[in-house]
Amino acid sequence: MNYTYDTVTLAWRKPATQCDIEKYRVTCQEEGSLPAETVVNETTVEVSQLTPETLYTFSVYASTSEGEGPSASINQTTAATRKYKSCRGESCSTYTTIL
């Protein structure tokens, strides 16, 4: 997972299953809010337009022809907003969390 003050990029491995994965449903939920969701065919997704310094719960559900499996979830707080306009380089606003 990579994150900035307003974006989180999730990546995951395809689950071990005998069935072909048709799609992944990804939800993003801020505490006290309804979850937003998107459906993707890849094992990565970028969630943008997030609020800085806010805790989000991200969940990924794999779907096959048999239905949707259980979720894998992670919590992540977005970074603080940029404080210096002259800040250059990835280290100014991008952080990495290793799962």
N, C-alpha and C positions, 0 to 999 in steps of 0.2 A: 504494500500500500504506500502510495505517495500522497502527500497532502500539502496544501498551501493555505492561505487565509480564506480562500473561497472555493477551493476545488479539492476533491478527493478522488484519486484513481485507484480502483480496486482491481486486483488480479488474483486468479485462483486456478487450481488444477481441476481438470475434468475428473469427476468421481469414478471410482472403479465400479462398473456395472455391466451386466450382460446386454442391457438395452442401449440403444443409441440415444444420446442426449439430443433433444429437439431444440431446446431453448433454455435460457436462464432468466428467472425473474429476480430483479434486484430491488430491494426496498431501502429507503433512507428515511430515518425518523428522528426528528428533534424531540426531546422530552416535552410532553404535553401537547404534541401536535399529531395530526394524522400522518401516516407514512405516505411518501411519494414513491412511485415505482416506475420501473422501466423494464422492458424485455429485450434481451440481446441474444445473439447466437454465438458470440465469442466468449472467451474466458477473461475478458477485461472490460471495464466500463469506467468512464469519467463522469463524476457527478459534480456539476458546477452550480454557480450562483448560491453558494452556501454563506452563512453568516460567520464572520470571524469569531474566534474564541468561543465556539459553541460545540457542545457534545452531541454527536450523532450516533445512532445505531444503524449499521448497515447489515442487511441480511441477503443471502444469495440462496435461491431455490432452483434445483435442476429439475427439468421436466422431460419425461419420456412419453412414449405412446401409452404407458401404463398410468401416467399421472405425475403429480409433483412430489418430490421427495422432501425430507426434512431440511431445514435451513442450516446454514453455517453463518454465524453472526460475529461481528466485532464492533466495539465502540471506539470512536476516535473524536478527539477535539480538534477543530480547525485551528490553525495558527493565528497569532495576532496580526492585525493589519500592518502593512509596511509603515515604518516610522520615518524613513529617510528617502526622499525622492532620488537622491544621488546613489542609493544602494545599487550595486551591480553584482551580477552573478547569481547562480542558482542557490547558493547558501543563504541568501538574504531572505527568501520566502518559501523555500521548499525543504521539507523534512521527510524522512523515510522511516517507516515502522516496519520491522521485520516480523513476520508471523511465524 
